Amino acid sequence: MDTSNPAVFVNGELLSMHCGRKIRAVVQVIQSDGGIVTGKSTDEQQLTIRGLPTVPLMNFVEVVGIAEANKIINVEHWTDFGTTFDTQSYNQLCQLANGEFRSLFI
């Protein structure tokens, strides 16, 4: 496993803190248009995902990629989690990974 460039766990609120860095986020697909997806983050913010192939609407996907300004993520790889996902627990994980327990995640 390559640990030289870890992906930070983020939700919509935390995304802007990591512009230009590799991040990991879970989004629910609400619109897909030729490689550009509009998704809802686990904290209900709208994100734009570039480079994601066609994924069924309303599915949750984990994306790993580079965060850009204006809540945009350029995808390097992704995983389809299906139609159910515990968004509350993921948000708690994001807060821990970017706060008190950051050293455990990076």
CORCORQUI-V263001 format. One record per run of one state. SS is the DSSP state (A for helix, B for strand, O for the rest). FROM is the first residue (numbers start at 1). TO is the last residue. If there is no record, write none. Layout:
ss:SS from:FROM to:TO
ss:SS from:FROM to:TO
//
This chain:
ss:O from:1 to:7
ss:B from:8 to:9
ss:O from:10 to:11
ss:A from:12 to:18
ss:O from:19 to:21
ss:B from:22 to:33
ss:O from:34 to:35
ss:B from:36 to:41
ss:O from:42 to:45
ss:B from:46 to:50
ss:O from:51 to:59
ss:B from:60 to:68
ss:O from:69 to:71
ss:B from:72 to:82
ss:O from:83 to:86
ss:A from:87 to:97
ss:O from:98 to:101
ss:A from:102 to:105
ss:O from:106 to:106
//
